[in-house]
Amino acid sequence: MIRILTMIIVILILDHFINRYLIKKWDIQTSDLGLKYVNKLHKYGERILYLGSLIVLVIAVNDFPDLRIWVFISMAVLFAFRTIMKWTYAKENKTYLLNAVTCGLFIVSSFVYGFL
């Protein structure tokens, strides 16, 4: 459990600094970050993935410690979905890059957690 919390804290810190760097480098408008959903498919798909991630988190942490890697994989799927939706429908504001970075961090952390 400590490993999961440590890795999530590291992901959040890395994500924060990388996103700040990308916002400055590519001049991503902060007003564009408030745009949460691009359409109804994005809205409901993300809600379903959030619910699925929460269920995976509760089950994996409480009952099945061998499946804790799915915590990172489910979050990576969520951010991959968000990246694809924003890239497809709102490509001009480049906020999909920030979600892609977060998705990549969760993928890397799933590999790291799998090898630890």
FENJOLIN-V527200 format. One line per field, one symbol per residue. burial: # if it has 9 or more other C-alpha atoms within 8 Angstrom, else .. A space follows every 50 residues. Layout:
# FENJOLIN-V527200
burial=???
This chain:
# FENJOLIN-V527200
burial=......#...#...#..##..##....#...#.....#...##..#..## .##..##.###..#...####################..##..###.### #######.##..#...
